[in-house]
């Protein structure tokens, strides 16, 4: 019989699924759009040259998708949550420096070029996502592939070969 899940476990699983889903969605929107659109959004922050902006535009969406998938599935849960949390803190740094420098950023690039809100709104939204990353990192291990593998390693069941009688 499985024990009743605690509130922290429910929060961790919910955070893991929500954050993973957000990053899968955000990464997908950028991956299917022309890379030049996201590269332009990156260039407006004025922290990397155009060549690096294009490289980032081609790689960041896929990192977001894969880390989001890993986190939602519970594969390398803590590493995935940490990676997404680190990305979010990096995004926060970009948003903050753009607000301080009053850069004319028309699209933050967070969800591709199609959707954008004010930098202050995006900054606040990312803070909420950082909290989800922390919850997923701390409590997101239940009902995950990681926990399944861990339980199998702790309690391996004997296997019988074909034609062998069970003992």
Secondary structure, 3 states (H helix, E strand, C coil): CCCCCCHHHHHHHHHHHHHHHHHHHHHHHHHHCCHHHHHHHHHCCCCCCHHHHHHHHHHHHHHHHHHHHHHHHCCCHHHHHHHHHHHHHHHHHHHHHHHHHCCCCCCCCCECCCECCCHHHHHHHHHHHHHHHHHHHHHCCCCCHHHHHHHHHHCCCCCCCCCCCCC
